[in-house]
Amino acid sequence: MATLKFEGLKKRYGAVEVLHDINLDVADGELISLVGASGCGKSTLLRMVAGLEDISGGQLILNDRVINDVAPKSRDIAMVFQNYALYPHKTVAENMGFSLKLRSVPRAEIDTAVRRAADLLGLTPYLDRYPKALSGGQRQRVAMGRAIVREPEVFLFDEPLSNLDATLRVQMRSEIRALQMRLGTTSLYVTHDQLEAMTMSDRIVVLNGGWIEQVGTPVEIYDTPRNIFVAQFIGSPKMNLIEGVVTSEGVMVGDTLLPIAAPRAAGTPLIVGIRPEHLSLGVEGPGALPMVLEALEMTGAETHVYGTIAGAQGIMTHAGRLSGAPGDKLWLTNPSEIYHLFDKETGLRLD
């Protein structure tokens, strides 16, 4: 059983505060992903939990115990690094059992723990090999095995898949999630890849400039983004954002009237958000948005259609193949009528 609580956590480097008032409760057995643009503070926050960075303010609480000043080795927290951090001169078995050896755990117990973890990770045939003789995915499993043998209260993952190729990343993310659920270990997972966060997490924390923008399940974050930043950060391709004005009949976007019941008075400017996959090819008529084609990007099963939509840069995801030339005029409709409305000044979602 392990719960983790952040109460007003802050991080400063000199006079510069890089993490501001972080408040978060992590439930026992939960996997939470920390996402955000480079420099938003997600890896710094993870290192604070590990004890590798000092805490400048607030409290970090593990199982009702404040651990701000507890040494890293005494926190019962294991970290899996981006670059694996394996000892090249030690075998797989020696790497996995090294932390237990430092604790003076009897050799027989170390061997048992290592073999159990190796079994779990499919590493038994490689226990006598050195890291240089392993693939990237195998090295990542060794790094995970080293964390598992410690039987920690909390796992920390710092972009563990960023060094792997695309195919291996897909395989490893499902393996990590399955393993975490099997072990039931409370976990924090830092990634810049939103697809990893969406597919692996119980909840996602979106960070921006050292602030938490939103916390929620993947579905909540995707379907009801709290503000424009979250709306555009989560989702690939990005959500389309088009300026509009509230009217008595809906929202006017350029010359197109969209059938939206806006929670603002007529004449109020706002931002209309539409996911690319909610747009479809249509014909000129009521509710159809004009698009001037700029480029087509065929991804296999889908085609990404880039252009200007009602004067704003935008994109549509088309199921299937499509042909066209720059300058062509298309008409787009939104059959699902799923729209997201944001305040033009604050960027906050309008409910």
Sequence and secondary structure as in RCSB ss.txt:
>XXXX:A:sequence
MATLKFEGLKKRYGAVEVLHDINLDVADGELISLVGASGCGKSTLLRMVAGLEDISGGQLILNDRVINDVAPKSR
DIAMVFQNYALYPHKTVAENMGFSLKLRSVPRAEIDTAVRRAADLLGLTPYLDRYPKALSGGQRQRVAMGRAIVR
EPEVFLFDEPLSNLDATLRVQMRSEIRALQMRLGTTSLYVTHDQLEAMTMSDRIVVLNGGWIEQVGTPVEIYDTP
RNIFVAQFIGSPKMNLIEGVVTSEGVMVGDTLLPIAAPRAAGTPLIVGIRPEHLSLGVEGPGALPMVLEALEMTG
AETHVYGTIAGAQGIMTHAGRLSGAPGDKLWLTNPSEIYHLFDKETGLRLD
>XXXX:A:secstr
   EEEEEEEEEETTEEEEEEEEEEE TT EEEEE STTSSHHHHHHHHHTSS   EEEEEETTEE TTS GGGS
 EEEE TT    TTS HHHHHHHHHHHTT  HHHHHHHHHHHHHHHT GGGTTS GGGS HHHHHHHHHHHHHTT
  SEEEEESTTTTS HHHHHHHHHHHHHHHHHHT EEEEE S HHHHHHH SEEEEEETTEEEEEE HHHHHHS 
SBHHHHHHSSSS  EEEEEEE SSSEEETTEEE    SS TT EEEEEE GGG EE  SSTT EEEEEEEEEE S
SEEEEEEEETTEEEEEEEES     TT EEEEE TT   EEEETTT BB  
